[in-house]
Amino acid sequence: FFLFRVLLYTGQTFRLVAMRKELLGLPVFNIITFLVCYFAGVILQNFWFFKIAKGAMKALSGGSSASVADASGKPLLTKEEVEPPTLQAEDVEKTPLADG
């Protein structure tokens, strides 16, 4: 992911600079559309890489994955909300089976 999505995609900026004469030969609408989409892609690639890297570092360092937190660090869900309740035998309603 890092090699192809971050390094190579971001590295294409240098190729765009080198090919600026050809790029400027395009119609203005095409130039604007291409550059907006390209730089939006660069931003998204880097954004998601850092999110993935942060999550991987947390998982590899033994961080808790039992709760989900918002940006301030306050848990959105408690451990009890994340884990499903266990079903006890007395909780199941006894229903007669139809004889076949």
Helices and strands as residue ranges (DSSP letters): I 2-8, H 9-18, H 20-24, H 28-60, H 79-82, G 89-91
